[in-house]
Amino acid sequence: MSTNKGIRLDEIADRFGGRIEGDGSVVVHQVASLESARSGQLAFLTAPKFLPLLKATLASAVIVPPQFSAETALPRIVHANPYACYARVVALLNPVSHEFSGVDPSAVVQSEIPPSTRVGALAVVGRRVELGENVTIYPGCVVGDDVSIGDDSILYARVVVYSNCRIGKRAILQSGAVIGGDGFGFAKDGDSWVKIPQIGRVVIGDDVEVGVNTAVDRGALDDTVIGNGVKLDNLIQIAHNVQVGDNTAMAGCAGIAGSTKIGERCTFGGAAMISGHIEIGDDVHISGGTFVAKSLGKPGVYTSIFPLGTHEEWLRNAVQIRRLARLAERVAELEKKIKPTGE
């Protein structure tokens, strides 16, 4: 079926789950927000605060959670996870289309590659590189010697993959991502620094996405490992020897210092900063802007953001925080002097 002709609502439910309420034969051609949707488009609802938009939308159909199915008369897919259903519909109606095929004459390819590979202008593929089927390498990419990249992976323009790194199947590396650069390894020698050669690799699992200008450093001795299904946003720093568990997601500008071990299904808000040589267990969720300086083994949400206030309020609060240690000492001294009741 060609998605250019649209898709029936009941066909979407057959593919992605959910039940149909109303006319399942309605055809949609695109997805839009509740506010901007027009005839022929499918919108979705995820939270009660958007109910007024649901009542006013001009969409032809909607995706809603079960608790809001009675809030509209529009044809609808009732789905336990409308956002995930929406994501799949977007992918169905907007398949990735590459602007080129084959190997551009200006590309430098020094390895045998499958006929299904696409290599764009001025890209470089080094020696002894192993590429799976349907790998797409956009213009200006550099793939170093002895690299392995799995089936259906995409390297957008100017991605650099250093030598010996391993990338799994269906990876998406956005423009400017650098995989396998040297980690920050230096030994102090008097007033100067001695560079420590980084001889590990980066090993990336299947279904991983790495955002624009994100850097994943190679290991110093052991490998830096990114598990299956990991999603890394733009401008993230993953230092050497870090291990990231399956299906963990990090928002933009997060920074993970060296030798940190992160469990599965974790999330990191934007600009979260994680100290090195600590362990974070499964299902740990770090709020944006939070600094983590110790290991976290218990699942849950962790936040260290200081509440927002005016600059004058912040200064007053900061002064009080600096006094807390001395205050605690004074309280301890007083407790020693006060006899318990009944003595």
C-alpha positions in Angstrom: 0.0 0.0 0.0 1.3 3.4 -0.9 1.2 5.9 2.0 0.8 8.7 -0.7 -2.8 7.6 -1.0 -3.2 7.7 2.8 -4.2 4.9 5.2 -7.5 4.0 6.8 -7.9 4.4 10.5 -8.8 0.7 11.0 -5.6 -0.3 9.1 -3.6 1.8 11.5 -5.2 0.1 14.5 -4.5 -3.3 12.9 -0.8 -2.4 12.5 -0.2 -0.7 15.8 -2.9 -1.8 18.2 -5.8 0.0 19.8 -9.6 -0.1 19.2 -11.6 1.9 16.7 -14.5 4.0 17.9 -16.5 5.7 15.1 -15.9 5.3 11.4 -12.8 3.2 10.8 -12.9 3.8 7.1 -11.7 7.4 7.4 -8.5 7.9 5.4 -5.7 10.1 6.8 -2.7 11.3 4.9 -0.6 13.0 7.6 -0.3 13.6 11.3 -0.6 17.0 12.9 -1.1 18.6 16.3 -4.6 19.1 17.6 -4.3 22.8 17.1 -3.0 22.8 13.5 -4.7 19.7 12.1 -7.0 19.9 9.1 -9.1 17.6 7.1 -7.3 14.4 6.1 -4.9 14.6 9.1 -4.7 12.6 12.3 -4.0 14.2 15.7 -3.4 12.8 19.1 -4.1 13.6 22.8 -1.9 12.7 25.7 -2.9 14.8 28.6 -6.1 16.4 30.1 -4.8 19.9 29.7 -5.2 19.5 25.9 -8.9 18.6 26.1 -10.1 22.1 24.9 -7.9 21.6 21.8 -9.5 18.1 21.3 -13.0 19.6 21.3 -11.9 22.3 18.8 -9.7 20.4 16.4 -10.4 20.1 12.7 -8.6 16.8 12.4 -10.4 14.0 10.5 -9.5 11.5 13.3 -7.6 11.4 16.6 -5.7 9.0 18.8 -6.8 9.2 22.5 -6.2 7.2 25.7 -9.1 5.2 27.0 -10.0 7.7 29.8 -10.7 10.4 27.2 -12.5 8.3 24.5 -15.8 9.8 25.3 -14.6 13.4 25.0 -14.9 13.6 21.2 -17.3 12.4 18.5 -14.5 12.2 15.9 -13.4 8.8 14.6 -10.7 7.7 16.9 -8.1 5.1 17.8 -8.3 4.4 21.5 -4.8 3.4 22.5 -3.1 2.9 25.9 -0.1 4.8 24.6 -1.2 7.5 22.1 2.2 9.0 21.9 3.9 5.8 20.9 1.1 5.0 18.4 1.5 8.5 16.9 5.3 8.0 16.6 4.7 4.8 14.5 2.1 6.5 12.3 4.4 9.4 11.6 7.1 6.9 10.5 4.6 5.0 8.3 3.4 8.2 6.6 6.8 9.8 6.3 9.3 7.0 5.3 12.9 8.0 5.1 13.9 8.8 1.6 17.5 9.1 0.6 18.5 11.6 -2.1 21.1 9.4 -3.7 22.0 5.8 -4.5 25.2 3.9 -5.2 28.7 5.3 -4.6 29.4 8.9 -5.6 32.4 9.2 -8.0 34.1 11.6 -5.5 33.9 9.2 -2.6 37.0 7.2 -1.5 36.1 3.6 -0.7 38.9 1.3 0.2 36.9 -1.8 1.2 34.6 -4.2 -0.5 31.0 -3.1 0.3 27.6 -4.6 -0.5 25.9 -3.3 -3.7 23.0 -2.0 -1.5 25.4 0.5 0.2 24.9 4.2 -0.5 28.0 6.4 -0.2 27.7 10.2 -0.8 30.0 12.8 -2.2 33.5 13.2 -0.6 32.8 10.5 1.9 35.7 8.2 2.9 35.4 4.5 3.8 38.7 3.1 5.1 40.4 -0.3 4.8 38.9 -3.6 6.1 35.5 -1.9 6.8 32.6 -4.3 7.1 29.2 -2.9 6.1 25.9 -4.6 6.4 23.1 -4.4 3.8 21.4 -1.0 3.0 23.9 1.1 4.9 23.7 4.8 4.0 26.7 7.0 4.3 26.0 10.7 3.6 28.4 13.2 2.0 31.5 14.1 4.0 31.5 11.2 6.4 34.7 9.4 7.4 34.6 5.8 8.4 38.0 4.7 9.7 39.8 1.4 9.1 38.5 -1.8 10.6 35.1 -0.4 11.4 31.9 -2.5 11.4 28.5 -1.1 10.7 25.3 -3.2 10.8 22.4 -3.5 8.4 20.1 -0.5 7.6 22.3 2.0 9.5 22.4 5.7 8.5 25.3 8.1 8.9 24.2 11.6 8.1 26.6 14.2 6.7 30.0 14.7 8.4 29.8 11.8 10.8 33.2 10.5 11.8 33.7 7.0 13.0 37.2 6.3 14.2 39.1 3.0 13.6 38.1 -0.3 15.1 34.7 0.9 16.3 31.6 -1.3 16.1 28.1 0.0 15.3 25.1 -2.3 15.3 22.0 -2.6 13.0 19.6 0.2 12.3 21.8 2.8 13.9 21.1 6.5 13.2 24.1 8.8 13.6 23.1 12.4 13.1 25.3 15.0 11.4 28.5 15.9 13.2 28.5 12.9 15.6 31.9 11.6 16.4 32.3 8.0 17.5 35.7 6.8 18.9 37.6 10.0 19.4 40.3 9.9 22.2 39.0 10.1 25.7 40.4 12.7 28.1 43.4 10.8 29.4 46.5 12.5 30.7 49.0 11.7 33.4 50.4 14.6 35.5 54.2 14.9 35.3 55.4 17.9 37.3 53.9 20.9 35.7 53.0 19.2 32.4 50.7 16.5 31.2 51.6 13.2 29.4 49.0 11.9 27.0 47.7 8.4 27.6 47.0 6.6 24.3 43.4 5.5 24.2 43.5 1.9 22.8 39.9 0.7 23.5 37.0 0.9 21.1 33.4 2.2 21.0 30.9 -0.7 20.7 27.4 0.5 19.9 24.4 -1.9 19.9 21.4 -2.2 17.6 18.7 0.5 17.2 20.8 3.2 18.7 20.4 6.9 17.7 23.2 9.4 18.3 22.3 13.1 18.0 23.9 16.1 16.2 27.4 16.9 17.4 27.4 14.2 20.1 30.7 12.7 21.0 31.3 9.1 22.2 34.9 8.6 23.2 36.8 5.4 22.7 37.9 3.5 25.8 41.3 4.0 27.4 41.9 0.2 27.8 38.5 -1.4 27.8 35.7 -0.5 25.4 33.1 2.3 25.7 29.8 0.4 25.4 26.4 1.8 24.3 23.6 -0.8 24.6 20.8 -1.7 22.4 18.0 0.9 21.9 19.9 3.7 23.5 18.9 7.2 22.4 21.3 10.1 22.7 20.2 13.7 22.0 22.3 16.5 20.5 25.5 17.8 22.1 26.1 15.0 24.5 29.5 13.9 25.8 30.1 10.2 26.6 33.6 9.9 28.0 35.9 6.9 27.8 35.0 3.5 29.3 31.4 4.5 30.0 28.9 1.7 29.8 25.2 2.6 29.0 22.6 0.0 29.4 19.9 -1.0 27.0 17.0 1.5 26.2 18.5 4.4 28.2 17.8 7.9 26.8 19.6 11.1 27.4 18.5 14.7 26.5 20.7 17.4 25.1 23.9 18.6 26.7 24.1 15.8 29.2 27.7 14.9 30.2 28.8 11.5 31.4 32.3 11.3 32.9 34.7 8.4 32.4 34.2 4.9 33.6 30.6 5.5 34.7 28.3 2.4 34.5 24.7 3.2 33.7 21.9 0.6 33.9 19.0 -0.1 31.6 15.9 2.0 30.9 17.4 5.1 32.6 16.6 8.7 31.5 18.7 11.8 31.8 17.2 15.3 31.5 19.0 18.0 29.6 22.3 19.2 30.9 22.5 16.5 33.5 26.1 16.0 34.7 27.3 12.6 35.9 30.6 12.3 37.8 33.1 9.6 36.8 33.7 6.1 38.3 30.2 5.7 39.7 27.4 3.2 39.0 23.8 4.1 38.2 21.3 1.2 38.5 18.4 0.2 36.2 15.3 2.5 36.0 17.0 5.6 37.5 15.7 8.9 36.1 17.8 12.0 36.5 16.1 15.4 36.2 17.5 18.1 33.9 20.4 20.1 35.2 21.1 17.7 38.0 24.6 16.9 39.1 25.2 13.3 40.3 28.4 12.7 42.3 27.7 9.3 43.9 26.4 5.9 42.8 22.6 5.4 42.6 21.4 1.9 43.0 17.7 2.4 43.8 15.2 3.0 41.0 13.4 6.4 41.0 13.6 10.0 40.1 16.6 12.1 41.4 16.8 15.9 41.3 19.4 18.4 42.6 18.2 21.6 40.9 18.1 24.6 43.2 14.6 26.3 43.0 14.5 29.3 40.7 14.2 32.7 42.2 15.3 36.3 41.7 19.1 36.9 41.9 18.6 38.6 45.3 16.7 35.6 46.7 19.3 33.2 45.3 22.1 35.2 47.1 20.3 35.1 50.4 19.6 31.4 50.1 23.1 30.6 49.1 24.4 32.4 52.2 22.1 30.3 54.4 23.3 27.1 52.7 26.9 27.9 53.5 26.0 28.3 57.1 24.3 24.9 57.4 27.4 23.0 58.3 28.3 25.3 61.2 24.6 25.2 62.3 24.6 21.4 62.3 27.8 21.4 64.5 26.2 23.8 67.0 23.0 21.7 67.2 25.1 18.6 67.9 27.0 20.5 70.7 23.7 21.6 72.2 22.3 18.1 72.1 25.2 16.8 74.1 24.5 19.4 76.8 20.8 18.7 77.1 20.0 15.7 79.2 17.1 13.5 78.0 13.8 13.9 79.8 13.5 11.8 82.9 17.2 11.7 83.8 
